């Protein structure tokens, strides 16, 4: 529960007059309905729930069924205000069973069931409610949220959420906030048994809230919390805070109660002197003394104060507003319908001037209050709102977030607490480890010395790395970015590759290798095929030839000689003529692909240049020793016909040789 500054203050305390504490009600033998109604009107939900339960148990006669439905509905209201969802659901179901004549019973039943995580049942309750009020926006958003929650209940983000046990007591602890950018002190609101004062809240049954804090020791470890020093805490409720950028001014919410006057929730300020805080002073924001104003959040530049209020001029429920702290008069503005709904929007937190986090039960969510992220566009006229999803949100209330380093910090939630008590949780979004790695090697699978790899992303990133001695490299990447990579080295042609990292929320290591062609020796073009005894290129040669075109485009200063070679079969003149036509076929394809003809020559060598076995060829054909030339005499000396055919296969090849690196089109 949001203790004294969450749901019950905004919904009840600022609407009804505070008429004094009801004395000794629980000790009465017979509770009157008028007494219970008075407790409910004053927002004394804990006491009122007990009173209604006693009355409900007394109504056993058949003719009392309508009254039993009314009492059940009011009792359900108390449980809902106390965030005791299971009890609220049961009481609303009883009210409906006894035909309580208010369709809102179905809406609130849907809300309570949704807060229990019973999304299918909640959706059914919302549908019934919408049969009565088909245009009700809250009902529509509730149904949408329940259906989305059912679909997404097994889909969790990468956030890691843990109970921050050191900060939590057996009561309610919530709305943590870092003091300043040093991130070594954190303040929060608590109702633990050691707070100032002895009176318990008639609303929650807990002691009234104070502001406590914790700080880190020399080892960076959080220490056990203690009360904020000075004159800050009192017998009244204090809590839900924010700080000026320098950490010298605290903005806090206080509930001011006085007999014979309306209860008011207001924003106060307190000044820090060393470790002590001054007595709070009211901050005049609006002249309206009836409306609630709370949940302060200072912008990072200290210019604006964001807050929640139920003042007139909003979109229903509680809205988020802001004022200019330097020019308060006339600067009040509502954040508009992209943020605010007919429901409640509360607990704003400004991470940057255009990035806000807040909690809402009006936007579709998983139940209760959900945490949302809102980003303001570059023109400053529209917010885009995103639910933080599971596990940041739950079926319960999730609110009061603060960020520390990176995507980590604390927030509050009453998830899993049957009493509806809030507790502080830590959260962390582990950094995704997205990398691309591989090797830069030459055509013989040898590492290229001093190879340089450059990678440029369409996000503006630009990285450069020299490959290690073994040719390996690795870069860090971002999700959903298109990259262009170029590898090169002195004495080698450049090679370019393109790819796009996906948007998957998981670690990934992409693999890419660069095979560089040396400038000073012929390079075999693999997978070039011709029809038998012809110079016609077969279709399966297209992939290799298209790669040749890209390589020439990436190295616009290079000129080449394309050469073709045959095996030992056939006459010298026939083989030279055939290989010459085949080499020209390759050149023609490259020219058709857009390569300048002045950069290309061709030559057919027939069988006059048998291949010398390289390290790479030796790996594929270990029967041939590295360095051996596959001449006709050598091949004829081989006893195995299969080996002779393999040697012939190696000799039948298409190669290119760089002839110049100074070509200039202009």
Secondary structure as GFF3:
##gff-version 3
##sequence-region A 1 666
A	DSSP	three_ten_helix	3	5	.	.	.	ID=ss1
A	DSSP	alpha_helix	7	8	.	.	.	ID=ss2
A	DSSP	pi_helix	9	13	.	.	.	ID=ss3
A	DSSP	beta_strand	17	18	.	.	.	ID=ss4
A	DSSP	three_ten_helix	25	27	.	.	.	ID=ss5
A	DSSP	alpha_helix	33	41	.	.	.	ID=ss6
A	DSSP	alpha_helix	45	58	.	.	.	ID=ss7
A	DSSP	three_ten_helix	62	64	.	.	.	ID=ss8
A	DSSP	alpha_helix	65	81	.	.	.	ID=ss9
A	DSSP	alpha_helix	85	97	.	.	.	ID=ss10
A	DSSP	alpha_helix	104	115	.	.	.	ID=ss11
A	DSSP	alpha_helix	119	132	.	.	.	ID=ss12
A	DSSP	alpha_helix	137	152	.	.	.	ID=ss13
A	DSSP	beta_strand	159	163	.	.	.	ID=ss14
A	DSSP	three_ten_helix	165	167	.	.	.	ID=ss15
A	DSSP	beta_strand	173	178	.	.	.	ID=ss16
A	DSSP	beta_strand	185	190	.	.	.	ID=ss17
A	DSSP	beta_strand	210	215	.	.	.	ID=ss18
A	DSSP	beta_strand	226	227	.	.	.	ID=ss19
A	DSSP	beta_strand	229	230	.	.	.	ID=ss20
A	DSSP	beta_strand	237	243	.	.	.	ID=ss21
A	DSSP	beta_strand	249	256	.	.	.	ID=ss22
A	DSSP	beta_strand	261	262	.	.	.	ID=ss23
A	DSSP	beta_strand	264	273	.	.	.	ID=ss24
A	DSSP	beta_strand	276	277	.	.	.	ID=ss25
A	DSSP	beta_strand	281	282	.	.	.	ID=ss26
A	DSSP	beta_strand	293	298	.	.	.	ID=ss27
A	DSSP	beta_strand	304	309	.	.	.	ID=ss28
A	DSSP	beta_strand	319	324	.	.	.	ID=ss29
A	DSSP	beta_strand	333	334	.	.	.	ID=ss30
A	DSSP	beta_strand	345	352	.	.	.	ID=ss31
A	DSSP	beta_strand	355	360	.	.	.	ID=ss32
A	DSSP	beta_strand	370	376	.	.	.	ID=ss33
A	DSSP	beta_strand	383	387	.	.	.	ID=ss34
A	DSSP	beta_strand	398	403	.	.	.	ID=ss35
A	DSSP	beta_strand	408	413	.	.	.	ID=ss36
A	DSSP	beta_strand	423	429	.	.	.	ID=ss37
A	DSSP	beta_strand	434	442	.	.	.	ID=ss38
A	DSSP	beta_strand	452	457	.	.	.	ID=ss39
A	DSSP	beta_strand	462	466	.	.	.	ID=ss40
A	DSSP	beta_strand	472	476	.	.	.	ID=ss41
A	DSSP	beta_strand	482	488	.	.	.	ID=ss42
A	DSSP	beta_strand	495	500	.	.	.	ID=ss43
A	DSSP	beta_strand	508	511	.	.	.	ID=ss44
A	DSSP	beta_strand	514	516	.	.	.	ID=ss45
A	DSSP	beta_strand	523	524	.	.	.	ID=ss46
A	DSSP	three_ten_helix	539	541	.	.	.	ID=ss47
A	DSSP	alpha_helix	542	554	.	.	.	ID=ss48
A	DSSP	beta_strand	559	565	.	.	.	ID=ss49
A	DSSP	alpha_helix	572	592	.	.	.	ID=ss50
A	DSSP	three_ten_helix	597	599	.	.	.	ID=ss51
A	DSSP	beta_strand	600	606	.	.	.	ID=ss52
A	DSSP	alpha_helix	615	620	.	.	.	ID=ss53
A	DSSP	alpha_helix	632	636	.	.	.	ID=ss54
A	DSSP	alpha_helix	641	651	.	.	.	ID=ss55
A	DSSP	beta_strand	653	660	.	.	.	ID=ss56
###
